[in-house]
């Protein structure tokens, strides 16, 4: 493995173990039960089982760390300096429709700073990992963001706020402004993988509103270690709590901020 530290071994081991549940259930979608958390927002028994498996495995080796989880909420640990951010199934709507584009996402915060991230799509066996100061990697290949400098040749990813969620009007105003400037816009439905793809140079940028900390924590570390920039849509650092993000290479970031904000 590209980063052979005790921390990353723990994270990868937990993700690969939990991913067995994902791949098994993905092969038996006709038996899968899904319920709605809100408009166009689904949760499955798979989400719950994967999250439970991740929590159990991470707690086994780091028993005092806290958790911020999509399904289980915030769980305080005795060690107040460390928190795991877990999205057990990013791309649930893709998953329940049989679209093989979803991921497990694990981020670690130490003393208020994001220090490690993992994003794993088990169907493609693509494991994106990063640890602060260790670089970003896809399996055994070092990652770097793209070097494109002009918007008119950039491929940009985005996410559309769920129907009934805040941010819809802002997005509908932003989309044509961006589409008129870039080579193309893609909407794949899994924010963690969008960020990983920017880190890998597959996308040149990604922006979205209405996200949560577990959507962004792992991807933030991976992107930064790949040489990318992460900000909120005002250009500041309030993206985890502000629930909005722009991720790109450094050359495109200022122009994209201006374009999105109009």
matplotlib code that plots the C-alpha trace (Angstrom):
import matplotlib.pyplot as plt

x = [0.0, 1.2, 0.9, 2.0, 1.3, -0.6, -3.4, -3.9, -3.7, -6.6, -8.7, -8.1, -8.8, -12.1, -13.2, -12.4, -14.2, -17.3, -17.2, -18.0, -21.5, -21.8, -20.8, -23.0, -26.1, -25.4, -25.7, -29.1, -30.8, -34.2, -34.3, -33.1, -35.4, -35.1, -36.8, -36.9, -35.3, -36.6, -37.5, -35.4, -33.1, -33.0, -31.5, -31.1, -30.4, -27.0, -26.2, -26.9, -25.0, -21.9, -21.9, -22.1, -19.3, -17.1, -17.7, -17.0, -13.8, -12.5, -13.4, -11.6, -8.3, -9.0, -11.5, -11.4, -12.1, -15.4, -17.6, -19.6, -21.7, -24.4, -26.9, -25.7, -25.1, -22.4, -20.9, -18.5, -15.4, -13.2, -10.5, -11.8, -8.9, -9.9, -13.1, -13.9, -16.2, -18.1, -20.3, -21.0, -22.6, -22.2, -24.4, -27.3, -29.6, -27.1, -26.8, -30.5, -30.9, -28.0, -25.6, -22.1, -20.9, -20.9, -18.3, -17.4, -15.9, -13.8, -12.1, -10.1, -9.9, -7.1, -7.2, -9.5, -7.5, -8.4, -5.4, -6.4, -9.0, -10.2, -12.7, -13.4, -15.5, -15.5, -17.2, -14.3, -11.8, -10.6, -9.1, -8.3, -6.2, -4.3, -2.6, -1.3, 2.3, 2.2, 0.6, -2.6, -2.9, -5.2, -4.3, -0.5, -0.5, 0.4, -2.4, -2.0, -4.8, -5.0, -2.8, -5.5, -5.5, -8.4, -12.1, -13.0, -11.2, -12.2, -14.5, -16.4, -18.6, -21.4, -24.3, -27.9, -29.6, -32.3, -35.8, -37.2, -33.7, -32.2, -29.9, -32.0, -32.5, -28.9, -27.9, -30.3, -28.7, -25.1, -25.4, -25.9, -23.1, -20.7, -22.0, -21.3, -17.7, -16.5, -16.1, -18.6, -20.5, -21.1, -23.4, -22.5, -24.3, -21.6, -19.8, -16.9, -16.1, -16.4, -13.7, -11.5, -11.9, -10.7, -7.7, -7.0, -7.2, -10.3, -12.4, -10.8, -13.2, -16.3, -18.8, -22.0, -24.3, -26.2, -23.4, -22.5, -19.2, -19.1, -19.4, -16.4, -13.9, -12.1, -12.1, -10.6, -7.5, -7.1, -7.5, -5.1, -2.5, -2.9, -2.1, -5.7, -7.6, -10.7, -12.9, -16.5, -18.3, -17.1, -13.5, -13.2, -12.6, -16.1, -17.0, -17.5, -20.0, -21.2, -22.3, -20.9, -17.7, -15.5, -12.6, -10.2, -6.6, -5.1, -5.1, -8.9, -10.0, -10.3, -12.0, -14.5, -15.4, -16.1, -18.1, -20.2, -20.9, -21.7]
y = [0.0, 3.5, 4.9, 2.2, 3.9, 2.4, 4.9, 4.2, 0.5, 0.9, 2.9, 0.7, -2.4, -1.0, 0.1, -3.2, -5.2, -3.0, -2.9, -6.6, -5.7, -3.2, -5.5, -8.3, -6.1, -4.5, -8.0, -8.5, -5.1, -6.7, -7.7, -4.4, -2.3, 1.5, 4.3, 8.0, 10.4, 13.4, 14.4, 12.3, 11.3, 7.6, 5.3, 1.6, -1.2, -1.4, 2.2, 1.2, -2.1, -0.5, 2.3, -0.1, -2.2, 0.8, 2.1, -1.3, -1.8, 1.7, 1.6, -1.7, -0.1, 3.5, 3.0, 6.6, 8.5, 10.2, 9.9, 12.2, 9.8, 10.3, 7.9, 7.7, 11.3, 12.7, 10.3, 11.9, 9.9, 10.2, 11.6, 15.0, 15.7, 13.0, 12.5, 10.2, 11.5, 8.6, 8.4, 4.6, 4.9, 8.1, 7.8, 5.8, 6.8, 5.5, 2.3, 1.5, 2.1, -0.3, 2.5, 1.4, 4.8, 5.0, 5.0, 4.6, 7.8, 8.1, 11.2, 11.8, 15.1, 15.7, 18.8, 20.5, 19.7, 17.2, 14.8, 11.7, 10.6, 7.5, 7.1, 3.6, 2.5, -1.3, -2.0, -0.5, -1.4, 2.2, 3.2, 6.9, 7.6, 10.5, 11.4, 14.8, 15.1, 11.7, 12.7, 11.4, 8.0, 6.0, 2.4, 2.5, 5.6, 9.1, 11.7, 15.2, 17.7, 18.8, 21.6, 23.2, 27.0, 28.1, 27.6, 26.9, 23.6, 22.6, 19.7, 20.6, 18.4, 19.5, 18.3, 19.4, 20.0, 17.5, 18.6, 20.5, 21.3, 24.8, 26.0, 25.0, 28.6, 29.5, 26.4, 27.2, 30.6, 29.3, 26.5, 28.5, 30.9, 28.0, 26.1, 29.2, 29.3, 25.7, 22.7, 20.6, 20.0, 16.5, 15.4, 11.9, 11.8, 11.1, 14.1, 12.2, 10.6, 14.0, 15.3, 12.2, 12.7, 16.3, 15.0, 12.5, 15.1, 13.4, 16.6, 20.0, 21.3, 20.5, 22.7, 21.9, 23.3, 21.5, 19.0, 17.7, 17.3, 13.6, 14.2, 16.5, 15.5, 12.7, 14.4, 17.6, 15.8, 13.9, 17.0, 19.1, 16.3, 16.2, 19.9, 21.2, 24.0, 23.7, 26.6, 27.6, 29.5, 32.8, 31.7, 31.2, 28.1, 27.6, 24.7, 21.9, 23.9, 26.1, 23.0, 24.3, 23.7, 24.6, 22.2, 22.7, 23.3, 26.6, 28.1, 27.7, 28.5, 32.3, 32.3, 29.6, 31.5, 34.6, 32.6, 30.8, 34.0, 36.0]
z = [0.0, -0.9, 2.7, 5.1, 8.5, 11.4, 11.0, 7.3, 7.9, 10.4, 8.0, 5.0, 7.0, 8.2, 4.8, 3.1, 5.7, 5.6, 1.7, 1.7, 2.9, 0.1, -2.7, -1.4, -1.1, -4.5, -6.0, -4.4, -5.0, -5.5, -1.9, -0.6, 1.6, 1.4, 3.2, 2.8, 5.2, 3.2, -0.3, -2.7, 0.2, 0.9, 3.5, 3.2, 5.6, 3.8, 5.0, 8.5, 8.4, 6.8, 9.3, 12.2, 10.8, 10.3, 13.8, 15.3, 13.4, 14.0, 17.7, 18.1, 17.3, 18.4, 21.2, 22.6, 19.3, 18.7, 15.6, 13.3, 11.2, 8.5, 10.1, 13.7, 14.3, 16.7, 19.3, 21.7, 22.7, 25.8, 23.5, 22.6, 20.2, 17.6, 15.5, 12.7, 9.9, 8.3, 5.3, 5.0, 1.5, -0.4, -3.5, -1.9, -4.8, -7.3, -5.2, -5.0, -8.8, -9.6, -10.7, -9.7, -8.6, -4.8, -2.0, 1.6, 3.0, 6.2, 7.4, 10.6, 12.4, 15.0, 17.2, 14.8, 11.7, 9.0, 8.8, 6.9, 4.3, 2.5, -0.3, -1.5, -4.5, -4.0, -7.4, -9.3, -6.6, -6.5, -3.1, -2.8, 0.4, 1.9, 5.1, 5.9, 4.6, 2.9, -0.4, -2.1, -3.8, -5.9, -5.1, -5.8, -8.0, -6.8, -7.4, -8.7, -9.6, -13.3, -14.7, -16.8, -16.5, -18.7, -17.9, -21.6, -21.5, -17.9, -17.0, -13.9, -11.6, -9.5, -7.3, -7.4, -4.0, -3.3, -4.2, -1.2, 0.2, 0.6, -2.2, -5.2, -6.4, -6.0, -7.9, -10.8, -11.0, -10.8, -13.4, -16.6, -15.5, -15.2, -18.3, -20.4, -19.4, -19.2, -21.6, -19.7, -16.5, -15.0, -12.2, -10.9, -7.6, -5.0, -3.6, -2.1, -5.5, -7.2, -4.9, -5.4, -9.2, -8.9, -6.9, -9.7, -12.5, -14.0, -13.2, -13.0, -10.3, -8.3, -6.5, -4.5, -1.9, 0.9, 1.8, 5.3, 7.0, 6.4, 2.7, 2.6, 5.3, 3.5, 0.2, 1.6, 2.8, -0.4, -2.5, -0.5, -0.6, -4.4, -4.7, -4.9, -3.2, -1.1, -0.1, 0.6, -2.2, -0.7, -1.0, 2.8, 5.0, 6.3, 4.0, 6.6, 8.7, 5.8, 3.8, 0.5, -1.4, -4.4, -5.0, -7.9, -8.9, -7.8, -11.4, -11.9, -8.4, -8.5, -11.9, -10.8, -7.6, -9.7, -12.2, -9.6, -7.6, -10.7]

ax = plt.figure().add_subplot(projection="3d")
ax.plot(x, y, z, "-o")
ax.set_aspect("equal")
plt.show()
